[in-house]
Amino acid sequence: MKRTNLVLDEHALEEAKSITGSRTYSDAVNLALRELIRARRFAEVDRFAASDVWEGDLPTMRADRVSG
């Protein structure tokens, strides 16, 4: 863990703590950071999916699966 001093919007911090059910401010901030990272990574994947870079045949690939 990294210990740091931050200047944060106390109303936003209280609301984040409340809506996430976090017990501490640190928990709320860490959750917010993880959510930001997840959302940005998802946006990158979504952008890549719309790029027409992949040229596969998904129905054929799915047909090769062994059901079980």
PyMOL commands that place a pseudoatom at each C-alpha (Angstrom):
pseudoatom trace, name=CA, resn=MET, resi=1, chain=A, elem=C, hetatm=0, pos=[0.000, 0.000, 0.000]
pseudoatom trace, name=CA, resn=LYS, resi=2, chain=A, elem=C, hetatm=0, pos=[1.044, 3.558, -0.666]
pseudoatom trace, name=CA, resn=ARG, resi=3, chain=A, elem=C, hetatm=0, pos=[0.452, 6.142, 2.016]
pseudoatom trace, name=CA, resn=THR, resi=4, chain=A, elem=C, hetatm=0, pos=[-0.262, 9.627, 0.683]
pseudoatom trace, name=CA, resn=ASN, resi=5, chain=A, elem=C, hetatm=0, pos=[-1.986, 12.882, 1.506]
pseudoatom trace, name=CA, resn=LEU, resi=6, chain=A, elem=C, hetatm=0, pos=[-4.768, 13.996, -0.809]
pseudoatom trace, name=CA, resn=VAL, resi=7, chain=A, elem=C, hetatm=0, pos=[-7.111, 16.949, -0.936]
pseudoatom trace, name=CA, resn=LEU, resi=8, chain=A, elem=C, hetatm=0, pos=[-10.550, 15.498, -1.681]
pseudoatom trace, name=CA, resn=ASP, resi=9, chain=A, elem=C, hetatm=0, pos=[-14.055, 16.859, -2.056]
pseudoatom trace, name=CA, resn=GLU, resi=10, chain=A, elem=C, hetatm=0, pos=[-15.487, 15.876, 1.329]
pseudoatom trace, name=CA, resn=HIS, resi=11, chain=A, elem=C, hetatm=0, pos=[-19.092, 15.751, 0.061]
pseudoatom trace, name=CA, resn=ALA, resi=12, chain=A, elem=C, hetatm=0, pos=[-18.133, 13.453, -2.808]
pseudoatom trace, name=CA, resn=LEU, resi=13, chain=A, elem=C, hetatm=0, pos=[-16.098, 11.315, -0.436]
pseudoatom trace, name=CA, resn=GLU, resi=14, chain=A, elem=C, hetatm=0, pos=[-18.996, 10.987, 2.006]
pseudoatom trace, name=CA, resn=GLU, resi=15, chain=A, elem=C, hetatm=0, pos=[-21.398, 10.108, -0.823]
pseudoatom trace, name=CA, resn=ALA, resi=16, chain=A, elem=C, hetatm=0, pos=[-18.972, 7.554, -2.259]
pseudoatom trace, name=CA, resn=LYS, resi=17, chain=A, elem=C, hetatm=0, pos=[-18.536, 5.993, 1.167]
pseudoatom trace, name=CA, resn=SER, resi=18, chain=A, elem=C, hetatm=0, pos=[-22.284, 5.894, 1.665]
pseudoatom trace, name=CA, resn=ILE, resi=19, chain=A, elem=C, hetatm=0, pos=[-23.337, 4.442, -1.699]
pseudoatom trace, name=CA, resn=THR, resi=20, chain=A, elem=C, hetatm=0, pos=[-20.568, 1.833, -1.742]
pseudoatom trace, name=CA, resn=GLY, resi=21, chain=A, elem=C, hetatm=0, pos=[-21.054, 0.779, 1.852]
pseudoatom trace, name=CA, resn=SER, resi=22, chain=A, elem=C, hetatm=0, pos=[-17.362, 1.341, 2.469]
pseudoatom trace, name=CA, resn=ARG, resi=23, chain=A, elem=C, hetatm=0, pos=[-16.384, 1.434, 6.117]
pseudoatom trace, name=CA, resn=THR, resi=24, chain=A, elem=C, hetatm=0, pos=[-13.478, 3.826, 5.618]
pseudoatom trace, name=CA, resn=TYR, resi=25, chain=A, elem=C, hetatm=0, pos=[-12.502, 6.645, 3.302]
pseudoatom trace, name=CA, resn=SER, resi=26, chain=A, elem=C, hetatm=0, pos=[-9.542, 4.567, 2.125]
pseudoatom trace, name=CA, resn=ASP, resi=27, chain=A, elem=C, hetatm=0, pos=[-11.873, 1.720, 1.139]
pseudoatom trace, name=CA, resn=ALA, resi=28, chain=A, elem=C, hetatm=0, pos=[-14.078, 4.137, -0.798]
pseudoatom trace, name=CA, resn=VAL, resi=29, chain=A, elem=C, hetatm=0, pos=[-11.131, 5.702, -2.630]
pseudoatom trace, name=CA, resn=ASN, resi=30, chain=A, elem=C, hetatm=0, pos=[-9.572, 2.313, -3.448]
pseudoatom trace, name=CA, resn=LEU, resi=31, chain=A, elem=C, hetatm=0, pos=[-12.906, 1.062, -4.795]
pseudoatom trace, name=CA, resn=ALA, resi=32, chain=A, elem=C, hetatm=0, pos=[-13.275, 4.215, -6.889]
pseudoatom trace, name=CA, resn=LEU, resi=33, chain=A, elem=C, hetatm=0, pos=[-9.807, 3.709, -8.351]
pseudoatom trace, name=CA, resn=ARG, resi=34, chain=A, elem=C, hetatm=0, pos=[-10.547, 0.066, -9.218]
pseudoatom trace, name=CA, resn=GLU, resi=35, chain=A, elem=C, hetatm=0, pos=[-13.850, 1.058, -10.828]
pseudoatom trace, name=CA, resn=LEU, resi=36, chain=A, elem=C, hetatm=0, pos=[-12.155, 3.792, -12.875]
pseudoatom trace, name=CA, resn=ILE, resi=37, chain=A, elem=C, hetatm=0, pos=[-9.523, 1.327, -14.103]
pseudoatom trace, name=CA, resn=ARG, resi=38, chain=A, elem=C, hetatm=0, pos=[-12.187, -1.274, -14.946]
pseudoatom trace, name=CA, resn=ALA, resi=39, chain=A, elem=C, hetatm=0, pos=[-14.297, 1.254, -16.849]
pseudoatom trace, name=CA, resn=ARG, resi=40, chain=A, elem=C, hetatm=0, pos=[-11.351, 2.584, -18.860]
pseudoatom trace, name=CA, resn=ARG, resi=41, chain=A, elem=C, hetatm=0, pos=[-10.162, -0.914, -19.744]
pseudoatom trace, name=CA, resn=PHE, resi=42, chain=A, elem=C, hetatm=0, pos=[-13.685, -1.853, -20.810]
pseudoatom trace, name=CA, resn=ALA, resi=43, chain=A, elem=C, hetatm=0, pos=[-13.829, 1.254, -23.017]
pseudoatom trace, name=CA, resn=GLU, resi=44, chain=A, elem=C, hetatm=0, pos=[-10.567, 0.182, -24.661]
pseudoatom trace, name=CA, resn=VAL, resi=45, chain=A, elem=C, hetatm=0, pos=[-11.943, -3.285, -25.391]
pseudoatom trace, name=CA, resn=ASP, resi=46, chain=A, elem=C, hetatm=0, pos=[-15.156, -1.784, -26.756]
pseudoatom trace, name=CA, resn=ARG, resi=47, chain=A, elem=C, hetatm=0, pos=[-13.188, 0.530, -29.028]
pseudoatom trace, name=CA, resn=PHE, resi=48, chain=A, elem=C, hetatm=0, pos=[-11.096, -2.403, -30.278]
pseudoatom trace, name=CA, resn=ALA, resi=49, chain=A, elem=C, hetatm=0, pos=[-14.208, -4.531, -30.886]
pseudoatom trace, name=CA, resn=ALA, resi=50, chain=A, elem=C, hetatm=0, pos=[-15.642, -1.849, -33.154]
pseudoatom trace, name=CA, resn=SER, resi=51, chain=A, elem=C, hetatm=0, pos=[-12.425, -1.526, -35.163]
pseudoatom trace, name=CA, resn=ASP, resi=52, chain=A, elem=C, hetatm=0, pos=[-13.004, -4.493, -37.542]
pseudoatom trace, name=CA, resn=VAL, resi=53, chain=A, elem=C, hetatm=0, pos=[-9.459, -5.698, -36.804]
pseudoatom trace, name=CA, resn=TRP, resi=54, chain=A, elem=C, hetatm=0, pos=[-10.555, -9.266, -36.118]
pseudoatom trace, name=CA, resn=GLU, resi=55, chain=A, elem=C, hetatm=0, pos=[-11.519, -11.297, -39.182]
pseudoatom trace, name=CA, resn=GLY, resi=56, chain=A, elem=C, hetatm=0, pos=[-12.763, -14.583, -37.763]
pseudoatom trace, name=CA, resn=ASP, resi=57, chain=A, elem=C, hetatm=0, pos=[-15.920, -16.617, -38.241]
pseudoatom trace, name=CA, resn=LEU, resi=58, chain=A, elem=C, hetatm=0, pos=[-17.493, -16.743, -34.815]
pseudoatom trace, name=CA, resn=PRO, resi=59, chain=A, elem=C, hetatm=0, pos=[-20.310, -19.216, -35.674]
pseudoatom trace, name=CA, resn=THR, resi=60, chain=A, elem=C, hetatm=0, pos=[-17.726, -21.667, -37.034]
pseudoatom trace, name=CA, resn=MET, resi=61, chain=A, elem=C, hetatm=0, pos=[-15.541, -21.244, -33.975]
pseudoatom trace, name=CA, resn=ARG, resi=62, chain=A, elem=C, hetatm=0, pos=[-18.507, -21.871, -31.706]
pseudoatom trace, name=CA, resn=ALA, resi=63, chain=A, elem=C, hetatm=0, pos=[-19.484, -24.972, -33.675]
pseudoatom trace, name=CA, resn=ASP, resi=64, chain=A, elem=C, hetatm=0, pos=[-16.091, -26.476, -32.854]
pseudoatom trace, name=CA, resn=ARG, resi=65, chain=A, elem=C, hetatm=0, pos=[-16.832, -26.381, -29.130]
pseudoatom trace, name=CA, resn=VAL, resi=66, chain=A, elem=C, hetatm=0, pos=[-17.479, -29.647, -27.392]
pseudoatom trace, name=CA, resn=SER, resi=67, chain=A, elem=C, hetatm=0, pos=[-20.701, -29.420, -25.406]
pseudoatom trace, name=CA, resn=GLY, resi=68, chain=A, elem=C, hetatm=0, pos=[-20.833, -31.257, -22.243]
for i in range(1, 68): cmd.bond("trace and resi %d" % i, "trace and resi %d" % (i + 1))
show_as sticks, trace
zoom trace
